[in-house]
Amino acid sequence: MLGLALRNLPVGTAYAVWVGIGAAGVTIAGIVIYGEPLSLRLTCIAAILAGVIGLRIIEA
């Protein structure tokens, strides 16, 4: 999937999206499957997503 994304996105943006999806996915899995407390986790996921969106806007 990363290879497909690289066809349309610069490497930095594509990698940031890839890492952001992985980090958010693992965090959400930990919350849902293992019952980890939410605390600041959702805020951190939102910050990652905002950064990825910001990179995409700057690249456009």
MODELLER restraints for C-alpha pairs under 7 A, 6 or more apart:
rsr = mdl.restraints
at = mdl.atoms
rsr.add(forms.Gaussian(group=physical.xy_distance, feature=features.Distance(at['CA:2:A'], at['CA:14:A']), mean=6.94, stdev=0.5))
rsr.add(forms.Gaussian(group=physical.xy_distance, feature=features.Distance(at['CA:2:A'], at['CA:18:A']), mean=6.82, stdev=0.5))
rsr.add(forms.Gaussian(group=physical.xy_distance, feature=features.Distance(at['CA:5:A'], at['CA:14:A']), mean=6.12, stdev=0.5))
rsr.add(forms.Gaussian(group=physical.xy_distance, feature=features.Distance(at['CA:6:A'], at['CA:14:A']), mean=6.18, stdev=0.5))
rsr.add(forms.Gaussian(group=physical.xy_distance, feature=features.Distance(at['CA:13:A'], at['CA:55:A']), mean=6.14, stdev=0.5))
rsr.add(forms.Gaussian(group=physical.xy_distance, feature=features.Distance(at['CA:13:A'], at['CA:56:A']), mean=6.51, stdev=0.5))
rsr.add(forms.Gaussian(group=physical.xy_distance, feature=features.Distance(at['CA:16:A'], at['CA:52:A']), mean=6.22, stdev=0.5))
rsr.add(forms.Gaussian(group=physical.xy_distance, feature=features.Distance(at['CA:17:A'], at['CA:52:A']), mean=5.91, stdev=0.5))
rsr.add(forms.Gaussian(group=physical.xy_distance, feature=features.Distance(at['CA:20:A'], at['CA:48:A']), mean=6.07, stdev=0.5))
rsr.add(forms.Gaussian(group=physical.xy_distance, feature=features.Distance(at['CA:20:A'], at['CA:49:A']), mean=6.80, stdev=0.5))
rsr.add(forms.Gaussian(group=physical.xy_distance, feature=features.Distance(at['CA:24:A'], at['CA:45:A']), mean=5.77, stdev=0.5))
rsr.add(forms.Gaussian(group=physical.xy_distance, feature=features.Distance(at['CA:30:A'], at['CA:36:A']), mean=5.89, stdev=0.5))
rsr.add(forms.Gaussian(group=physical.xy_distance, feature=features.Distance(at['CA:31:A'], at['CA:37:A']), mean=6.57, stdev=0.5))
rsr.add(forms.Gaussian(group=physical.xy_distance, feature=features.Distance(at['CA:31:A'], at['CA:38:A']), mean=6.84, stdev=0.5))
